[in-house]
Amino acid sequence: MRYFKFLSLAFTLFLCLESVGQDCNIKNKMRPDGSIYYFMDPVLFFNTTENQIYGGVVTDKESYFLTLTPRPFPPKSKGNKLNKDLFITLSNQKEFKLDHFDSQYIDDTTLVIFYLIGKDALPEFRDQDIESVKLDLGTDKGVQTYQFRLHKSALKQQLVCLSDQKK
């Protein structure tokens, strides 16, 4: 659990550095146990006057996680109970379920949700853009579908960069 607190903190530090053209600028953080995780600056996927969703990929070279930071986000009393999986549709119209891995609040100002990208889904995620996600933030609205209009290829680009770096 401590691993993801450090990971979440690193992710939050880069929220203000919205990246448009990902150029494989890979960052890393060392955990107290000496292991390292890798990430790139998060990008803005969805933006309206009411909602924003930032996201990116994080890896420890074994597992890959999609991180989403929604705004606004629910209060801690509801957010700490978030455990719903994410459904993501790619540009080839295939839908994938990403297992909820963790939800964390950082200094009560940011919620970061981690979803595990299954190893069997990685090839498609490296080749396809994001079209939409179905996200449940524990509100009265239930599951909401967000059509990604901004930086649809960012997830694909980050996965390619991070997996190339792995070699």
Secondary structure, 3 states (H helix, E strand, C coil): CHHHHHHHHHHHHCCCCCCCCCCCCCEEEECCCCCEEEECCCEEEEECCCCEEEEEEEECCCCEEEEEEEECCCCHHHHCCCCCCEEEEECCCCEEEEEEEEEEEECCCEEEEEEEECCCCHHHHHHCCEEEEEEECCCCCCEEEEECCCCCCHHHHHHHHHHHHHC
